[in-house]
Protein backbone atom coordinates (compact mmCIF):
# COMPACT_ATOMS: atom_id res chain seq x y z
CA UNK A 1 0.00 0.00 0.00
CA UNK A 2 1.27 3.42 -0.90
CA UNK A 3 1.98 6.29 1.43
CA UNK A 4 -0.74 8.93 1.45
CA UNK A 5 -0.47 11.44 -1.38
CA UNK A 6 -3.49 13.38 -0.22
CA UNK A 7 -3.73 16.21 2.28
CA UNK A 8 -3.37 14.67 5.71
CA UNK A 9 -6.32 14.73 8.09
CA UNK A 10 -8.20 15.53 10.05
CA UNK A 11 -10.58 17.34 7.73
CA UNK A 12 -13.67 19.26 8.78
CA UNK A 13 -16.69 20.59 6.94
CA UNK A 14 -19.14 23.44 6.99
CA UNK A 15 -22.77 22.85 6.02
CA UNK A 16 -24.73 24.42 3.19
CA UNK A 17 -26.83 27.27 4.52
CA UNK A 18 -29.65 28.46 2.30
CA UNK A 19 -30.90 27.54 -1.15
CA UNK A 20 -28.95 27.64 -4.45
CA UNK A 21 -28.34 31.19 -5.62
CA UNK A 22 -28.58 32.62 -2.11
CA UNK A 23 -26.47 30.44 0.12
CA UNK A 24 -23.14 29.53 1.60
CA UNK A 25 -21.84 26.36 -0.07
CA UNK A 26 -20.95 23.30 1.95
CA UNK A 27 -17.16 23.11 2.12
CA UNK A 28 -14.42 20.77 3.29
CA UNK A 29 -11.39 22.16 5.15
CA UNK A 30 -7.98 20.76 6.11
CA UNK A 31 -6.59 21.09 9.62
CA UNK A 32 -4.92 24.41 8.68
CA UNK A 33 -8.28 25.88 7.64
CA UNK A 34 -7.60 25.78 3.90
CA UNK A 35 -10.57 24.88 1.69
CA UNK A 36 -10.19 21.50 -0.01
CA UNK A 37 -13.58 21.17 -1.68
CA UNK A 38 -16.78 23.06 -2.29
CA UNK A 39 -20.02 21.20 -2.83
CA UNK A 40 -22.40 22.60 -5.42
CA UNK A 41 -25.53 23.86 -3.65
CA UNK A 42 -28.59 21.64 -3.84
CA UNK A 43 -32.24 22.45 -3.17
CA UNK A 44 -31.99 20.17 -0.14
CA UNK A 45 -29.32 21.57 2.20
CA UNK A 46 -29.01 18.19 3.92
CA UNK A 47 -27.72 16.50 0.74
CA UNK A 48 -24.83 18.92 0.15
CA UNK A 49 -24.03 18.89 3.86
CA UNK A 50 -23.99 15.07 3.93
CA UNK A 51 -21.69 15.00 0.89
CA UNK A 52 -19.29 17.43 2.60
CA UNK A 53 -19.42 15.37 5.80
CA UNK A 54 -18.57 12.18 3.88
CA UNK A 55 -15.67 13.83 2.05
CA UNK A 56 -14.35 15.27 5.33
CA UNK A 57 -14.41 11.77 6.85
CA UNK A 58 -12.30 10.33 4.01
CA UNK A 59 -8.89 10.33 5.76
CA UNK A 60 -10.43 8.70 8.85
CA UNK A 61 -12.32 6.16 6.76
CA UNK A 62 -9.17 5.26 4.82
CA UNK A 63 -7.20 4.70 8.03
CA UNK A 64 -10.01 2.56 9.50
CA UNK A 65 -10.14 0.52 6.31
CA UNK A 66 -6.38 -0.02 6.42
CA UNK A 67 -6.63 -1.22 10.03
CA UNK A 68 -9.49 -3.58 9.17
CA UNK A 69 -7.57 -4.85 6.16
CA UNK A 70 -4.52 -5.54 8.33
CA UNK A 71 -6.68 -7.47 10.81
CA UNK A 72 -8.24 -9.51 8.02
CA UNK A 73 -4.82 -10.23 6.52
CA UNK A 74 -3.60 -11.39 9.95
CA UNK A 75 -6.59 -13.75 10.11
CA UNK A 76 -5.83 -14.94 6.60
CA UNK A 77 -2.18 -15.58 7.50
CA UNK A 78 -3.09 -17.33 10.76
CA UNK A 79 -5.26 -19.72 8.79
CA UNK A 80 -2.62 -20.09 6.06
CA UNK A 81 -4.98 -19.15 3.25
CA UNK A 82 -4.89 -16.72 0.39
CA UNK A 83 -8.08 -14.66 0.09
CA UNK A 84 -7.83 -14.77 -3.69
CA UNK A 85 -8.06 -18.56 -3.65
CA UNK A 86 -10.80 -18.97 -1.04
CA UNK A 87 -13.76 -20.89 -2.41
CA UNK A 88 -16.99 -19.31 -1.26
CA UNK A 89 -18.76 -22.67 -1.40
CA UNK A 90 -16.47 -24.40 1.08
CA UNK A 91 -16.26 -21.86 3.88
CA UNK A 92 -18.52 -20.89 6.71
CA UNK A 93 -20.47 -17.67 6.13
CA UNK A 94 -18.21 -15.60 8.42
CA UNK A 95 -15.13 -16.81 6.57
CA UNK A 96 -16.77 -16.07 3.23
CA UNK A 97 -17.52 -12.54 4.37
CA UNK A 98 -13.93 -12.17 5.59
CA UNK A 99 -12.66 -13.29 2.19
CA UNK A 100 -14.77 -10.72 0.40
CA UNK A 101 -13.77 -8.03 2.91
CA UNK A 102 -10.06 -8.67 2.27
CA UNK A 103 -10.50 -8.42 -1.49
CA UNK A 104 -12.85 -5.42 -1.35
CA UNK A 105 -10.69 -3.53 1.14
CA UNK A 106 -7.60 -4.03 -1.02
CA UNK A 107 -9.49 -2.64 -4.01
CA UNK A 108 -10.87 0.32 -2.07
CA UNK A 109 -7.49 1.24 -0.58
CA UNK A 110 -5.85 1.01 -4.01
CA UNK A 111 -8.53 3.26 -5.49
CA UNK A 112 -8.21 5.79 -2.64
CA UNK A 113 -4.45 5.88 -3.08
CA UNK A 114 -4.61 6.26 -6.86
CA UNK A 115 -3.20 2.83 -7.69
CA UNK A 116 -6.04 1.90 -10.07
C-alpha positions as CSV (number, residue, x, y, z in Angstrom):
1,X,0.0,0.0,0.0
2,X,1.3,3.4,-0.9
3,X,2.0,6.3,1.4
4,X,-0.7,8.9,1.5
5,X,-0.5,11.4,-1.4
6,X,-3.5,13.4,-0.2
7,X,-3.7,16.2,2.3
8,X,-3.4,14.7,5.7
9,X,-6.3,14.7,8.1
10,X,-8.2,15.5,10.1
11,X,-10.6,17.3,7.7
12,X,-13.7,19.3,8.8
13,X,-16.7,20.6,6.9
14,X,-19.1,23.4,7.0
15,X,-22.8,22.9,6.0
16,X,-24.7,24.4,3.2
17,X,-26.8,27.3,4.5
18,X,-29.7,28.5,2.3
19,X,-30.9,27.5,-1.2
20,X,-29.0,27.6,-4.5
21,X,-28.3,31.2,-5.6
22,X,-28.6,32.6,-2.1
23,X,-26.5,30.4,0.1
24,X,-23.1,29.5,1.6
25,X,-21.8,26.4,-0.1
26,X,-21.0,23.3,2.0
27,X,-17.2,23.1,2.1
28,X,-14.4,20.8,3.3
29,X,-11.4,22.2,5.2
30,X,-8.0,20.8,6.1
31,X,-6.6,21.1,9.6
32,X,-4.9,24.4,8.7
33,X,-8.3,25.9,7.6
34,X,-7.6,25.8,3.9
35,X,-10.6,24.9,1.7
36,X,-10.2,21.5,0.0
37,X,-13.6,21.2,-1.7
38,X,-16.8,23.1,-2.3
39,X,-20.0,21.2,-2.8
40,X,-22.4,22.6,-5.4
41,X,-25.5,23.9,-3.7
42,X,-28.6,21.6,-3.8
43,X,-32.2,22.5,-3.2
44,X,-32.0,20.2,-0.1
45,X,-29.3,21.6,2.2
46,X,-29.0,18.2,3.9
47,X,-27.7,16.5,0.7
48,X,-24.8,18.9,0.2
49,X,-24.0,18.9,3.9
50,X,-24.0,15.1,3.9
51,X,-21.7,15.0,0.9
52,X,-19.3,17.4,2.6
53,X,-19.4,15.4,5.8
54,X,-18.6,12.2,3.9
55,X,-15.7,13.8,2.1
56,X,-14.4,15.3,5.3
57,X,-14.4,11.8,6.8
58,X,-12.3,10.3,4.0
59,X,-8.9,10.3,5.8
60,X,-10.4,8.7,8.9
61,X,-12.3,6.2,6.8
62,X,-9.2,5.3,4.8
63,X,-7.2,4.7,8.0
64,X,-10.0,2.6,9.5
65,X,-10.1,0.5,6.3
66,X,-6.4,0.0,6.4
67,X,-6.6,-1.2,10.0
68,X,-9.5,-3.6,9.2
69,X,-7.6,-4.9,6.2
70,X,-4.5,-5.5,8.3
71,X,-6.7,-7.5,10.8
72,X,-8.2,-9.5,8.0
73,X,-4.8,-10.2,6.5
74,X,-3.6,-11.4,10.0
75,X,-6.6,-13.7,10.1
76,X,-5.8,-14.9,6.6
77,X,-2.2,-15.6,7.5
78,X,-3.1,-17.3,10.8
79,X,-5.3,-19.7,8.8
80,X,-2.6,-20.1,6.1
81,X,-5.0,-19.2,3.3
82,X,-4.9,-16.7,0.4
83,X,-8.1,-14.7,0.1
84,X,-7.8,-14.8,-3.7
85,X,-8.1,-18.6,-3.6
86,X,-10.8,-19.0,-1.0
87,X,-13.8,-20.9,-2.4
88,X,-17.0,-19.3,-1.3
89,X,-18.8,-22.7,-1.4
90,X,-16.5,-24.4,1.1
91,X,-16.3,-21.9,3.9
92,X,-18.5,-20.9,6.7
93,X,-20.5,-17.7,6.1
94,X,-18.2,-15.6,8.4
95,X,-15.1,-16.8,6.6
96,X,-16.8,-16.1,3.2
97,X,-17.5,-12.5,4.4
98,X,-13.9,-12.2,5.6
99,X,-12.7,-13.3,2.2
100,X,-14.8,-10.7,0.4
101,X,-13.8,-8.0,2.9
102,X,-10.1,-8.7,2.3
103,X,-10.5,-8.4,-1.5
104,X,-12.8,-5.4,-1.3
105,X,-10.7,-3.5,1.1
106,X,-7.6,-4.0,-1.0
107,X,-9.5,-2.6,-4.0
108,X,-10.9,0.3,-2.1
109,X,-7.5,1.2,-0.6
110,X,-5.8,1.0,-4.0
111,X,-8.5,3.3,-5.5
112,X,-8.2,5.8,-2.6
113,X,-4.4,5.9,-3.1
114,X,-4.6,6.3,-6.9
115,X,-3.2,2.8,-7.7
116,X,-6.0,1.9,-10.1
